Amino acid sequence: MTHYTCPACDGVSESPNVCVTDGCAMAGLPLKQCACDDNQHKEIENESLPQ
């Protein structure tokens, strides 16, 4: 099932959105699309994070 997750804080949403986790390095940035079935988000774990 397709879902959207933040590679910095592992926040998850069922719809495309931005990260809304306070203090997250990616707060306000778009979540990454993921289609894993095991909630491990391996497809996006190596995505680069903002510096």
Chimera marker file (.cmm) of the C-alpha trace (Angstrom):
<marker_set name="trace">
<marker id="1" x="0.000" y="0.000" z="0.000" r="1" g="1" b="0" radius="0.5"/>
<marker id="2" x="1.348" y="3.406" z="-0.943" r="1" g="1" b="0" radius="0.5"/>
<marker id="3" x="1.977" y="5.779" z="1.926" r="1" g="1" b="0" radius="0.5"/>
<marker id="4" x="4.193" y="8.777" z="2.600" r="1" g="1" b="0" radius="0.5"/>
<marker id="5" x="6.909" y="8.958" z="5.213" r="1" g="1" b="0" radius="0.5"/>
<marker id="6" x="9.570" y="11.277" z="6.546" r="1" g="1" b="0" radius="0.5"/>
<marker id="7" x="13.065" y="9.774" z="6.349" r="1" g="1" b="0" radius="0.5"/>
<marker id="8" x="14.238" y="11.967" z="9.232" r="1" g="1" b="0" radius="0.5"/>
<marker id="9" x="11.635" y="11.197" z="11.921" r="1" g="1" b="0" radius="0.5"/>
<marker id="10" x="9.722" y="8.228" z="10.383" r="1" g="1" b="0" radius="0.5"/>
<marker id="11" x="6.423" y="10.117" z="10.460" r="1" g="1" b="0" radius="0.5"/>
<marker id="12" x="3.819" y="8.439" z="8.203" r="1" g="1" b="0" radius="0.5"/>
<marker id="13" x="0.769" y="9.721" z="6.348" r="1" g="1" b="0" radius="0.5"/>
<marker id="14" x="-1.697" y="8.048" z="3.993" r="1" g="1" b="0" radius="0.5"/>
<marker id="15" x="-1.762" y="11.173" z="1.802" r="1" g="1" b="0" radius="0.5"/>
<marker id="16" x="0.997" y="13.287" z="0.275" r="1" g="1" b="0" radius="0.5"/>
<marker id="17" x="1.776" y="15.982" z="2.766" r="1" g="1" b="0" radius="0.5"/>
<marker id="18" x="4.652" y="17.727" z="4.493" r="1" g="1" b="0" radius="0.5"/>
<marker id="19" x="6.325" y="16.655" z="7.724" r="1" g="1" b="0" radius="0.5"/>
<marker id="20" x="4.624" y="18.293" z="10.702" r="1" g="1" b="0" radius="0.5"/>
<marker id="21" x="6.780" y="16.833" z="13.478" r="1" g="1" b="0" radius="0.5"/>
<marker id="22" x="8.116" y="19.588" z="15.756" r="1" g="1" b="0" radius="0.5"/>
<marker id="23" x="11.899" y="19.601" z="15.833" r="1" g="1" b="0" radius="0.5"/>
<marker id="24" x="12.286" y="17.325" z="12.784" r="1" g="1" b="0" radius="0.5"/>
<marker id="25" x="15.035" y="18.286" z="10.327" r="1" g="1" b="0" radius="0.5"/>
<marker id="26" x="12.459" y="17.919" z="7.531" r="1" g="1" b="0" radius="0.5"/>
<marker id="27" x="9.560" y="19.777" z="9.198" r="1" g="1" b="0" radius="0.5"/>
<marker id="28" x="7.633" y="21.599" z="6.457" r="1" g="1" b="0" radius="0.5"/>
<marker id="29" x="9.248" y="19.573" z="3.671" r="1" g="1" b="0" radius="0.5"/>
<marker id="30" x="7.382" y="17.033" z="1.507" r="1" g="1" b="0" radius="0.5"/>
<marker id="31" x="7.092" y="13.453" z="2.720" r="1" g="1" b="0" radius="0.5"/>
<marker id="32" x="8.579" y="10.714" z="0.510" r="1" g="1" b="0" radius="0.5"/>
<marker id="33" x="6.360" y="8.179" z="-1.244" r="1" g="1" b="0" radius="0.5"/>
<marker id="34" x="6.862" y="4.602" z="-0.044" r="1" g="1" b="0" radius="0.5"/>
<marker id="35" x="5.109" y="1.351" z="-0.927" r="1" g="1" b="0" radius="0.5"/>
<marker id="36" x="6.557" y="-1.064" z="1.636" r="1" g="1" b="0" radius="0.5"/>
<marker id="37" x="4.308" y="-3.636" z="3.302" r="1" g="1" b="0" radius="0.5"/>
<marker id="38" x="6.350" y="-4.037" z="6.496" r="1" g="1" b="0" radius="0.5"/>
<marker id="39" x="6.573" y="-0.427" z="7.776" r="1" g="1" b="0" radius="0.5"/>
<marker id="40" x="10.366" y="-0.563" z="7.501" r="1" g="1" b="0" radius="0.5"/>
<marker id="41" x="10.468" y="2.065" z="4.709" r="1" g="1" b="0" radius="0.5"/>
<marker id="42" x="13.642" y="0.544" z="3.214" r="1" g="1" b="0" radius="0.5"/>
<marker id="43" x="12.883" y="2.272" z="-0.139" r="1" g="1" b="0" radius="0.5"/>
<marker id="44" x="13.532" y="5.687" z="1.368" r="1" g="1" b="0" radius="0.5"/>
<marker id="45" x="15.931" y="5.031" z="4.240" r="1" g="1" b="0" radius="0.5"/>
<marker id="46" x="18.946" y="6.090" z="2.161" r="1" g="1" b="0" radius="0.5"/>
<marker id="47" x="17.364" y="9.341" z="0.973" r="1" g="1" b="0" radius="0.5"/>
<marker id="48" x="19.562" y="12.312" z="1.765" r="1" g="1" b="0" radius="0.5"/>
<marker id="49" x="18.426" y="14.507" z="4.626" r="1" g="1" b="0" radius="0.5"/>
<marker id="50" x="18.715" y="18.291" z="4.635" r="1" g="1" b="0" radius="0.5"/>
<marker id="51" x="21.914" y="19.616" z="6.172" r="1" g="1" b="0" radius="0.5"/>
<link id1="1" id2="2" r="1" g="1" b="0" radius="0.2"/>
<link id1="2" id2="3" r="1" g="1" b="0" radius="0.2"/>
<link id1="3" id2="4" r="1" g="1" b="0" radius="0.2"/>
<link id1="4" id2="5" r="1" g="1" b="0" radius="0.2"/>
<link id1="5" id2="6" r="1" g="1" b="0" radius="0.2"/>
<link id1="6" id2="7" r="1" g="1" b="0" radius="0.2"/>
<link id1="7" id2="8" r="1" g="1" b="0" radius="0.2"/>
<link id1="8" id2="9" r="1" g="1" b="0" radius="0.2"/>
<link id1="9" id2="10" r="1" g="1" b="0" radius="0.2"/>
<link id1="10" id2="11" r="1" g="1" b="0" radius="0.2"/>
<link id1="11" id2="12" r="1" g="1" b="0" radius="0.2"/>
<link id1="12" id2="13" r="1" g="1" b="0" radius="0.2"/>
<link id1="13" id2="14" r="1" g="1" b="0" radius="0.2"/>
<link id1="14" id2="15" r="1" g="1" b="0" radius="0.2"/>
<link id1="15" id2="16" r="1" g="1" b="0" radius="0.2"/>
<link id1="16" id2="17" r="1" g="1" b="0" radius="0.2"/>
<link id1="17" id2="18" r="1" g="1" b="0" radius="0.2"/>
<link id1="18" id2="19" r="1" g="1" b="0" radius="0.2"/>
<link id1="19" id2="20" r="1" g="1" b="0" radius="0.2"/>
<link id1="20" id2="21" r="1" g="1" b="0" radius="0.2"/>
<link id1="21" id2="22" r="1" g="1" b="0" radius="0.2"/>
<link id1="22" id2="23" r="1" g="1" b="0" radius="0.2"/>
<link id1="23" id2="24" r="1" g="1" b="0" radius="0.2"/>
<link id1="24" id2="25" r="1" g="1" b="0" radius="0.2"/>
<link id1="25" id2="26" r="1" g="1" b="0" radius="0.2"/>
<link id1="26" id2="27" r="1" g="1" b="0" radius="0.2"/>
<link id1="27" id2="28" r="1" g="1" b="0" radius="0.2"/>
<link id1="28" id2="29" r="1" g="1" b="0" radius="0.2"/>
<link id1="29" id2="30" r="1" g="1" b="0" radius="0.2"/>
<link id1="30" id2="31" r="1" g="1" b="0" radius="0.2"/>
<link id1="31" id2="32" r="1" g="1" b="0" radius="0.2"/>
<link id1="32" id2="33" r="1" g="1" b="0" radius="0.2"/>
<link id1="33" id2="34" r="1" g="1" b="0" radius="0.2"/>
<link id1="34" id2="35" r="1" g="1" b="0" radius="0.2"/>
<link id1="35" id2="36" r="1" g="1" b="0" radius="0.2"/>
<link id1="36" id2="37" r="1" g="1" b="0" radius="0.2"/>
<link id1="37" id2="38" r="1" g="1" b="0" radius="0.2"/>
<link id1="38" id2="39" r="1" g="1" b="0" radius="0.2"/>
<link id1="39" id2="40" r="1" g="1" b="0" radius="0.2"/>
<link id1="40" id2="41" r="1" g="1" b="0" radius="0.2"/>
<link id1="41" id2="42" r="1" g="1" b="0" radius="0.2"/>
<link id1="42" id2="43" r="1" g="1" b="0" radius="0.2"/>
<link id1="43" id2="44" r="1" g="1" b="0" radius="0.2"/>
<link id1="44" id2="45" r="1" g="1" b="0" radius="0.2"/>
<link id1="45" id2="46" r="1" g="1" b="0" radius="0.2"/>
<link id1="46" id2="47" r="1" g="1" b="0" radius="0.2"/>
<link id1="47" id2="48" r="1" g="1" b="0" radius="0.2"/>
<link id1="48" id2="49" r="1" g="1" b="0" radius="0.2"/>
<link id1="49" id2="50" r="1" g="1" b="0" radius="0.2"/>
<link id1="50" id2="51" r="1" g="1" b="0" radius="0.2"/>
</marker_set>
